[in-house]
Amino acid sequence: MTSCQVTFEVKGSSAAGEVFAICGSCSALGNWNPQAAVVLQPGDVTLEKTWKATVELPRGVPVQYRYFKGYFLEPRTIDGPCEVIVHTWETHLQPRSITPLENEITVDDGHFGICNLHCFTGADCDELIGHLCLNRNREPLIAYETSGFLSVLFHRLRDPKTREDGIETVDAGWLTCQTEIRLRLHYSEKPPVLISKKKFKTSRFRVKLTLEGLEKDDDEEGQEKTSPTVPQKMANTVEFSLISDDDYKCRHSQPDCGYALQPDRWIEYTIQTMEPDNLELIFDFFEEDLGEKVVQDDVLPGHVGSACLLSSTIAELGKSAGILTLAIMSRNPRKTIGKVRVDYIIIKPIQGYTCDMQASYAKYWKPRTTLDVGHRGAGNSTTTAKLAKVQENTIASLKSAASHGAAYVEFDVHLSKDHVPIVYHDLTCCMAMKKKLDTEPLELFEIAVKELTFDQLQLLKLAHVTALKVKDHNASFKEEENSACETQPFPSLQRVLESVSKDVGFNIEIKWISQQRDGQWDGNLSTYFDMNLFLDIILKTVLMNAGGRRIVFSSFHADICTMIRHKQNKYPVLFLTQGESKLYPELMDLRSRTTPIAINFAQFENLLGINVHSEDLLRNPAFIKRAISKGLVIFSWGDDANDPDNRKKLREYGVHGLIYDRIYDSNPEQPNIFQVEQLERLKKELPELKSCVCPSVSHFKSIAPCKCHHSYLEEKAVDNLKSVQMQKD
């Protein structure tokens, strides 16, 4: 096959040491692997640099590609490859594309991150609008109205050269080889700073963090950097963030005396580094009089003392998350005057899996009417007023909801003792002690699911923990011995991915232990799996087995949401919150207590959106408008959503997804919205289907006559068409 010399050009600005690169669908462009991407060289410097690279591509073969900017770091070993850190990358639903036909071609792609609208058909543009585009401060841009409510935000830009309208769609990168350390100071449980001196008992404190690397031999100070594309060492970076009910702020610098500690404020320091166990972090504390108004530019308050944290201390603990207590030392004389509680998490790249650049839906949501989501499949079968007919969180339950038009099914995932991802709601379950005599009453005891292997869970005769409150324990066990395999509890996540129709999306709630404000833990479990290991296993299972299925992750635990967002680049995340509720006890984590702070947390972490308890939204519908105005998708869950009148209200308010029980009570057996849209697209492409009234395209799976026509359709042609259309969803 003959080849063509293709020169790619793109304009964009970069930080010191940062370069542009191109990654695409052929081997010459790395087969979507950023580690094998082609680095662009800086060209003419005008208002913005033009970056260029010439690549040999096969003639006449379509190639898709994306640009990204980041750092190409020097290898860890002498003969090893460069390590690539993706800082920002293009995430348009449809990548850029070219089919080279001439010997030499120059492709001027305009500005980084901007796809010109003239390159797309009307349908493609509608799809592009589904991306939730924010500016550099993560603030929403121009509003787009659809279906009577504000549902999607997007941004049109002008390319100064072509003067064509364009859409900017870029996203922050994910963790590829670097480690992220999060340090937090907050009042969730108690004041984070305690100074023993009497003179500070009524004081308000400000805190400033300084990051330093531990001294080591540096043989490379004299090396010349002849080009920005020479492999670099990654500089440690720090971001300073404040989150509260009212707002959130992210900065790369801080005031001279840091930020004030406040009961309603969450202060977070984000550090990215290649040397997570070789950092020195100094907290400096300043005192301010509570009786005086605090202004940002006031004279610096007096320095109280300092606390030092060596990152090697965290590494030696071997935990992904925890709390450290550090001594605060006065400067002169040098003695301990108090202590500070520092909450931390360590986020590492997924082990054993490499994310690629082929597609990203992390910030994508297509404008549609409110989606029906089956709660635990066909519904709660254990604790709600009206129980579902099918055992919750089983394959049978998920299939039941799917057959009654659920666009998504929601279910819960955690791990067995032997690290198999399983689908089950509670962190604990009930087991029965063996009876010596049939006349003896059955004795139950509660056990954590994490203490049983997958094989043991499959053999378990299940009772819900509520059975402990019932006198007749025998009646609490369901007769499951002869039941079908699909109704058995504890199916593996992989089997669920393989067994349920690909046309139904999965809202996968990741379970994790949470602490209530009164100190009590979920399931009385104060310890759990290592968070990085736990998520790596679940995420790899989904990334390797989901195929073209729509996936949305969610969790009540804010740190789980943070980790999912930074460990992978493909699927979106919703932060689950109960808000202010009369039904559920308040949680310890400040970020989980109200819907407004959940909104700001989701913006701060660049999540797709939030999933809020229906009780809070029905009482405060303004929260829905507020979330949407910030560019967030909003789902709703809770028993109130089981009432048809409440669902009608929530739809009118503009929620994007409704999670509720017993979807079969509301809908007959019918295709979901994705199947209906797919059929409509097929009708446009295949004239013989225009009068088809079949409910879905499933009857075209094999070579068979359409139920509405007597002509045969070729399986390959239809499957190819479906494949193309799935890329647009």
ABEGO torsion letter per residue (X at the ends): XBBBBBBBBBBEBBBBGBBBBBBBABAAAGGGBAAABBBBBBBBBBABBBBBBBBBBBBGBBBBBBBBBBBBBBBABAABBBBBBBABBBABABBBBBBBABABBBBBAEBBGBBBAAABBAAAAAAAAABBBBBAAGBBBBBBBBGGBBABBBBBBBBAAAGBBBBBBBBBBBBAABBBBBBBBBAAABBABBBABAAAAABBBBBBBBBBBBBBBBAAAABBBABAABBBBBBBBBBBBBBBAABBBBBABBBAAEBBBBAABBBBBBBBBABAAABBBBBBBBBBBAABBBBAABBBBBBAEBBBBBAAAAAAAGBABEBBBBBBBBAOBBBBAEBBBBBBBBBBBBBGBBBBAABBAAABBBBBBBBBBBBGEAEBAAABABBBABBBGBAAAAAAAAAAGBABBBBBBBBBAAGBBBBBABABBBBBBBBABAABBBBBBBBBAAABBAAAAAABBBBBAAAAABABAAAABBBAAABBAAABBGBBAAAAAAABBAABBBBBBBBBBBBBAAGBBBGGBABBBBAAAAAAAAAAAAAAAAEABBBBBBBABAAAAAAAAAABAABBBBBBBAEBBAABBBBABAAAABAAAAAAAAAAAGBAEBBBBAAAAAABAAAAAAAAAAGBBBBBBEAAAABAAAAAAAAAAGBABBBBBGAAAABBBBBBAAAAAAAAAAAAABAAAAABABABAAAAABBBBBAABABBBBAAAAAAAAAAAAAAX
